[in-house]
Amino acid sequence: MVLDGVTQGLEQLATGRKSGDAVELGIQAVENEPHFKSVGFGGLPTPKVKLKPTLLT
């Protein structure tokens, strides 16, 4: 599941991007995947029916 995000982050580092940018892109890759139910777009709500943000900008 998270391998996709790590792979994309590593690819960004290899092209010379800043580490913070690579980490952010790696997280976004996981959060934007609707099949992953623990975070992001497909994330399950808390008992109070609120989604928990995982990355604050």
RALIN-V49533 format. One record per residue. N is the residue number from 0. RES is the residue in three letters. BURIAL is I if it has 9 or more other ideal C-beta (glycine too) atoms within 8 Angstrom, else O. Layout:
N,RES,BURIAL
N,RES,BURIAL
This chain:
0,MET,O
1,VAL,O
2,LEU,O
3,ASP,I
4,GLY,I
5,VAL,I
6,THR,O
7,GLN,I
8,GLY,I
9,LEU,I
10,GLU,O
11,GLN,I
12,LEU,I
13,ALA,O
14,THR,O
15,GLY,O
16,ARG,I
17,LYS,O
18,SER,O
19,GLY,O
20,ASP,I
21,ALA,I
22,VAL,I
23,GLU,I
24,LEU,I
25,GLY,I
26,ILE,I
27,GLN,I
28,ALA,I
29,VAL,I
30,GLU,I
31,ASN,O
32,GLU,I
33,PRO,O
34,HIS,O
35,PHE,I
36,LYS,O
37,SER,O
38,VAL,O
39,GLY,I
40,PHE,O
41,GLY,O
42,GLY,I
43,LEU,O
44,PRO,O
45,THR,O
46,PRO,O
47,LYS,O
48,VAL,O
49,LYS,O
50,LEU,O
51,LYS,O
52,PRO,O
53,THR,O
54,LEU,O
55,LEU,O
56,THR,O
